[in-house]
Amino acid sequence: HNKELTSVDILCRKDREPFNHVSNRLFRFIIALNMERNRKVTSRKLKGTIVDTIVQKIQNVGGTILTKPKRQEQQDGNIINTYQAISQENARLKVASSCSS
């Protein structure tokens, strides 16, 4: 389902828009804090726990990891900036990928 971007959502895109979004800056900070911990852990289960904790922190403040839908909604001929929540599994993959980079 589509929703408008809020200040607690993480925007998952490959252009400049997400880089400056307030929650994306916080997301990068949280990832940076957990990268060293993630590198030291060798157990996949413990790495998964780190990822789950980060996803839960985002969700606990009402945030969602979003992406732009392939088709933009239009209203009165104008494009509406709405976003789609990614699945829980894709959210975990996004966080895990960010932790390992």
N, CA, C and O of each residue as an XYZ file, in Angstrom:
404
protein
N       0.840     -1.181      0.000
C       0.000      0.000      0.000
C       0.882      1.240      0.000
O       2.001      1.214      0.512
N       0.385      2.307     -0.565
C       1.166      3.534     -0.695
C       0.954      4.452      0.499
O      -0.124      4.476      1.092
N       1.993      5.206      0.847
C       1.883      6.166      1.935
C       2.798      7.337      1.652
O       3.714      7.241      0.836
N       2.547      8.430      2.323
C       3.407      9.595      2.185
C       4.632      9.424      3.076
O       4.559      8.779      4.122
N       5.734      9.992      2.670
C       6.990      9.934      3.409
C       6.894     10.812      4.654
O       6.490     11.973      4.575
N       7.268     10.252      5.798
C       7.299     11.023      7.047
C       8.739     11.141      7.533
O       9.646     10.540      6.957
N       8.942     11.905      8.578
C      10.285     12.137      9.099
C      10.869     10.914      9.811
O      12.052     10.920     10.152
N      10.077      9.873     10.042
C      10.598      8.669     10.702
C      10.785      7.502      9.721
O      11.203      6.416     10.123
N      10.480      7.723      8.450
C      10.619      6.668      7.445
C      12.014      6.680      6.822
O      12.655      7.726      6.718
N      12.467      5.505      6.415
C      13.732      5.346      5.710
C      13.393      5.189      4.239
O      12.572      4.349      3.871
N      14.023      5.992      3.403
C      13.758      5.936      1.972
C      14.863      5.161      1.275
O      16.045      5.486      1.395
N      14.463      4.143      0.554
C      15.378      3.212     -0.091
C      15.373      3.480     -1.598
O      14.522      2.969     -2.327
N      16.342      4.295     -2.054
C      16.455      4.630     -3.478
C      17.902      4.902     -3.800
O      18.734      5.044     -2.904
N      18.206      4.975     -5.105
C      19.588      5.183     -5.512
C      19.854      6.575     -6.060
O      20.804      6.768     -6.819
N      19.040      7.537     -5.693
C      19.307      8.905     -6.127
C      19.637      9.756     -4.895
O      19.845      9.214     -3.810
N      19.685     11.063     -5.051
C      20.103     11.948     -3.953
C      19.013     12.202     -2.908
O      19.320     12.599     -1.784
N      17.763     11.979     -3.262
C      16.667     12.291     -2.331
C      16.847     11.624     -0.961
O      16.733     12.304      0.058
N      17.125     10.315     -0.906
C      17.236      9.678      0.412
C      18.436     10.149      1.223
O      18.387     10.155      2.453
N      19.506     10.542      0.552
C      20.739     10.885      1.263
C      20.502     11.982      2.294
O      21.042     11.907      3.397
N      19.719     12.985      1.969
C      19.498     14.113      2.866
C      18.249     13.996      3.731
O      18.000     14.855      4.577
N      17.464     12.944      3.529
C      16.254     12.764      4.345
C      16.673     12.510      5.794
O      17.579     11.717      6.051
N      16.014     13.181      6.736
C      16.399     13.155      8.152
C      16.538     11.724      8.692
O      17.509     11.434      9.391
N      15.620     10.849      8.394
C      15.694      9.487      8.926
C      16.775      8.667      8.242
O      17.337      7.759      8.855
N      17.076      8.968      6.984
C      18.170      8.262      6.327
C      19.512      8.647      6.958
O      20.408      7.810      7.063
N      19.652      9.892      7.371
C      20.875     10.303      8.071
C      20.982      9.562      9.399
O      22.059      9.090      9.763
N      19.872      9.458     10.124
C      19.855      8.711     11.385
C      20.135      7.236     11.134
O      20.864      6.605     11.900
N      19.563      6.680     10.069
C      19.789      5.282      9.700
C      21.286      5.036      9.474
O      21.832      4.054      9.976
N      21.945      5.915      8.728
C      23.386      5.752      8.483
C      24.174      5.812      9.789
O      25.159      5.091      9.953
N      23.749      6.661     10.714
C      24.402      6.755     12.013
C      24.228      5.454     12.803
O      25.190      4.945     13.379
N      23.014      4.921     12.831
C      22.744      3.667     13.544
C      23.557      2.529     12.930
O      24.112      1.702     13.653
N      23.629      2.486     11.610
C      24.417      1.451     10.925
C      25.886      1.585     11.313
O      26.539      0.590     11.627
N      26.413      2.817     11.292
C      27.815      3.043     11.646
C      28.110      2.569     13.068
O      29.167      1.994     13.327
N      27.173      2.812     13.988
C      27.362      2.372     15.367
C      27.411      0.845     15.489
O      28.056      0.307     16.389
N      26.732      0.164     14.587
C      26.637     -1.296     14.671
C      27.599     -2.039     13.744
O      27.705     -3.262     13.835
N      28.297     -1.338     12.863
C      29.171     -2.012     11.898
C      30.299     -2.784     12.575
O      30.554     -3.938     12.231
N      30.964     -2.166     13.518
C      32.081     -2.838     14.190
C      31.580     -4.070     14.940
O      32.188     -5.139     14.878
N      30.490     -3.910     15.631
C      29.886     -5.035     16.362
C      29.531     -6.158     15.397
O      29.766     -7.332     15.685
N      28.967     -5.793     14.254
C      28.568     -6.778     13.251
C      29.794     -7.497     12.672
O      29.734     -8.697     12.404
N      30.895     -6.780     12.480
C      32.123     -7.394     11.946
C      32.731     -8.393     12.914
O      33.266     -9.421     12.499
N      32.649     -8.092     14.211
C      33.251     -8.962     15.227
C      32.467    -10.251     15.435
O      33.034    -11.267     15.837
N      31.185    -10.213     15.168
C      30.318    -11.378     15.372
C      30.507    -12.348     14.211
O      30.464    -11.952     13.046
N      30.715    -13.612     14.536
C      30.881    -14.611     13.479
C      29.624    -15.457     13.276
O      29.444    -16.061     12.218
N      28.776    -15.500     14.264
C      27.554    -16.307     14.186
C      26.496    -15.603     13.329
O      26.183    -14.431     13.542
N      25.962    -16.338     12.368
C      24.886    -15.767     11.536
C      23.674    -15.409     12.379
O      22.978    -14.431     12.105
N      23.428    -16.218     13.416
C      22.280    -15.962     14.291
C      22.440    -14.620     15.016
O      21.491    -13.841     15.112
N      23.653    -14.359     15.524
C      23.883    -13.085     16.214
C      23.849    -11.909     15.246
O      23.360    -10.837     15.601
N      24.365    -12.090     14.021
C      24.271    -11.035     13.012
C      22.798    -10.734     12.717
O      22.407     -9.576     12.566
N      21.990    -11.796     12.637
C      20.554    -11.628     12.413
C      19.885    -10.873     13.541
O      18.963    -10.090     13.314
N      20.348    -11.109     14.759
C      19.801    -10.409     15.921
C      20.112     -8.919     15.844
O      19.268     -8.089     16.182
N      21.327     -8.574     15.400
C      21.697     -7.165     15.239
C      20.781     -6.512     14.205
O      20.259     -5.420     14.430
N      20.593     -7.184     13.079
C      19.728     -6.673     12.008
C      18.302     -6.494     12.517
O      17.686     -5.449     12.305
N      17.780     -7.519     13.190
C      16.412     -7.445     13.724
C      16.249     -6.284     14.698
O      15.215     -5.616     14.700
N      17.255     -6.043     15.518
C      17.206     -4.950     16.490
C      17.107     -3.597     15.782
O      16.344     -2.726     16.201
N      17.880     -3.428     14.711
C      17.843     -2.167     13.963
C      16.477     -1.975     13.305
O      15.902     -0.889     13.368
N      15.957     -3.035     12.672
C      14.629     -2.947     12.036
C      13.571     -2.625     13.086
O      12.679     -1.816     12.833
N      13.659     -3.249     14.262
C      12.692     -2.987     15.332
C      12.779     -1.545     15.828
O      11.757     -0.934     16.138
N      14.001     -0.995     15.904
C      14.153      0.409     16.337
C      13.427      1.342     15.374
O      12.761      2.289     15.792
N      13.564      1.065     14.089
C      12.882      1.891     13.079
C      11.369      1.783     13.262
O      10.661      2.790     13.262
N      10.886      0.556     13.416
C       9.448      0.331     13.529
C       8.886      0.834     14.850
O       7.738      1.275     14.901
N       9.677      0.776     15.924
C       9.201      1.219     17.241
C       8.902      2.714     17.295
O       8.090      3.159     18.105
N       9.559      3.487     16.432
C       9.272      4.930     16.397
C       8.252      5.262     15.312
O       7.998      6.432     15.027
N       7.668      4.222     14.710
C       6.645      4.424     13.694
C       7.189      4.510     12.285
O       6.457      4.844     11.353
N       8.472      4.211     12.118
C       9.095      4.290     10.808
C       8.885      3.047      9.972
O       8.597      1.965     10.483
N       9.035      3.229      8.681
C       8.901      2.163      7.702
C      10.008      2.349      6.683
O      10.404      3.480      6.399
N      10.514      1.257      6.127
C      11.475      1.370      5.034
C      10.671      1.371      3.747
O       9.938      0.427      3.454
N      10.821      2.449      2.982
C       9.983      2.694      1.812
C      10.790      2.735      0.523
O      11.999      2.967      0.534
N      10.104      2.507     -0.575
C      10.665      2.690     -1.904
C       9.624      3.387     -2.767
O       8.434      3.378     -2.452
N      10.076      3.983     -3.844
C       9.134      4.598     -4.791
C       8.464      3.489     -5.578
O       9.143      2.570     -6.037
N       7.155      3.548     -5.747
C       6.493      2.538     -6.589
C       6.902      2.719     -8.047
O       7.280      3.811     -8.469
N       6.819      1.638     -8.801
C       7.169      1.713    -10.222
C       6.238      2.665    -10.973
O       6.671      3.365    -11.889
N       4.980      2.691    -10.593
C       4.009      3.617    -11.207
C       3.642      4.678    -10.192
O       3.216      4.365     -9.080
N       3.806      5.917    -10.570
C       3.449      7.044     -9.706
C       1.937      7.282     -9.764
O       1.317      7.134    -10.817
N       1.369      7.644     -8.650
C      -0.053      7.990     -8.622
C      -0.220      9.408     -9.163
O       0.645     10.265     -8.983
N      -1.341      9.632     -9.824
C      -1.636     10.973    -10.318
C      -2.978     11.424     -9.767
O      -3.909     10.637     -9.603
N      -3.043     12.708     -9.490
C      -4.288     13.305     -9.012
C      -4.418     14.651     -9.707
O      -3.551     15.513     -9.569
N      -5.485     14.827    -10.440
C      -5.710     16.063    -11.202
C      -4.530     16.383    -12.125
O      -4.165     17.547    -12.291
N      -3.936     15.345    -12.724
C      -2.828     15.535    -13.646
C      -1.478     15.759    -12.985
O      -0.469     15.877    -13.681
N      -1.434     15.821    -11.657
C      -0.173     16.012    -10.928
C       0.295     14.700    -10.309
O      -0.512     13.913     -9.814
N       1.598     14.474    -10.343
C       2.157     13.269     -9.718
C       2.182     13.477     -8.211
O       2.626     14.516     -7.722
N       1.701     12.478     -7.482
C       1.687     12.512     -6.023
C       2.906     11.733     -5.530
O       3.140     10.609     -5.973
N       3.676     12.315     -4.625
C       4.837     11.625     -4.072
C       4.398     10.661     -2.976
O       4.351     11.014     -1.797
N       4.082      9.445     -3.385
C       3.768      8.404     -2.425
C       4.816      7.314     -2.550
O       5.495      7.199     -3.571
N       4.937      6.533     -1.520
C       5.959      5.499     -1.440
C       5.316      4.191     -1.018
O       4.210      4.179     -0.479
N       6.013      3.090     -1.263
C       5.524      1.773     -0.860
C       6.442      1.194      0.201
O       7.666      1.281      0.094
N       5.844      0.606      1.221
C       6.633     -0.087      2.237
C       7.200     -1.360      1.620
O       6.515     -2.067      0.880
N       8.468     -1.641      1.938
C       9.040     -2.900      1.473
C       8.697     -3.975      2.497
O       8.373     -3.664      3.643
N       8.767     -5.213      2.095
C       8.404     -6.318      2.984
C       9.379     -6.397      4.162
O      10.478     -5.845      4.110
N       8.968     -7.077      5.201
C       9.811     -7.264      6.388
C      11.123     -7.956      5.997
O      12.193     -7.588      6.481
N      11.032     -8.942      5.132
C      12.231     -9.663      4.694
C      13.163     -8.742      3.914
O      14.375     -8.771      4.126
N      12.615     -7.922      3.012
C      13.442     -6.984      2.271
C      14.022     -5.899      3.181
O      15.128     -5.415      2.939
N      13.291     -5.520      4.216
C      13.813     -4.556      5.193
C      15.029     -5.155      5.903
O      16.045     -4.483      6.084
N      14.919     -6.411      6.299
C      16.051     -7.097      6.938
C      17.252     -7.171      5.986
O      18.394     -6.952      6.390
N      16.969     -7.486      4.705
C      18.061     -7.580      3.726
C      18.737     -6.224      3.520
O      19.960     -6.155      3.398
N      17.956     -5.154      3.480
C      18.491     -3.808      3.306
C      19.397     -3.453      4.484
O      20.498     -2.936      4.294
N      18.930     -3.732      5.693
C      19.718     -3.421      6.887
C      20.970     -4.299      6.934
O      22.055     -3.809      7.249
N      20.835     -5.577      6.628
C      21.988     -6.484      6.653
C      23.035     -6.047      5.633
O      24.232     -6.069      5.918
N      22.589     -5.655      4.461
C      23.502     -5.178      3.428
C      24.224     -3.908      3.884
O      25.425     -3.758      3.662
N      23.498     -3.011      4.510
C      24.092     -1.766      4.987
C      25.108     -2.021      6.109
O      26.119     -1.326      6.208
N      24.832     -3.016      6.944
C      25.738     -3.342      8.053
C      27.037     -3.973      7.556
O      28.072     -3.859      8.213
N      26.989     -4.624      6.424
C      28.178     -5.337      5.951
C      29.011     -4.518      4.977
O      30.103     -4.941      4.600
N      28.517     -3.350      4.560
C      29.296     -2.565      3.588
C      30.400     -1.770      4.243
O      31.140     -1.062      3.560
